[in-house]
Amino acid sequence: LADKVTRQKEFYKKIASNSYGLTKSNLLIARQNAELVRGKFRDLRTLLTKQYRIPRERPPTSLECVRILDNDIRAMNRDLQDKNIMPGTGCKYFSFDTLAKANSLPHASHVPGILRQLTVVREIVRLVGLAEVSELSDLRRPMQLGEREEGLYNVIPIEITVIGTLSQVSKLVDLFHRDSRFLFFLRYMSLESEDQAP
């Protein structure tokens, strides 16, 4: 205990003599370092924004939105079929069932969100096609048009179910992290295998 008290007294003497104190030089260096870190953070944020942001353009009208949605749903179905990937019954409208079957146009305020989420769904379908899985069984957006803000990002939760070999599913997971212009975070994954016994 006496040694500890002695060491503390010596430490406080050094602080008092400015050996460890906050000198003008130390404060200047600390301020420069803080400004350098802020600059690096701004640069990184700008880079991430340019690389992963979904640009907001002039929103189309509600009628144009429905046409875009209809054309994109057809194109996604065609793209999967061209790659011999079966869209499951839960994927007929790629999670836009309510909008695709509606007898009325979406509200103009919903159009930007619809098209933003359609862009993300198109990207998922593209990656599923590249992975060459056997089937895209289901694709759901649990929050519908809702988004969740997490730090610097707006998060759009999406759940997908695919059928494929282990290598195809592994390739899909890899593509989500390597080959997309969006940041995909895999939060939960479940694998099921048929019984291989004879």
Salt bridges, closest charged atoms under 4 A:
GLU35 OE1 - ARG38 NE 3.43
GLU35 OE2 - ARG42 NH2 3.28
ASP70 OD2 - ARG74 NH2 2.67
ASP72 OD2 - ARG122 NH1 2.24
GLU123 OE1 - ARG126 NE 2.94
ASP138 OD2 - ARG140 NE 2.91
GLU147 OE2 - ARG116 NE 2.94
GLU150 OE2 - ARG148 NE 2.95
GLU150 OE1 - ARG187 NH2 3.24
GLU159 OE1 - ARG140 NH1 3.54
ASP174 OD2 - ARG178 NE 2.80
ASP179 OD2 - ARG126 NH2 3.62
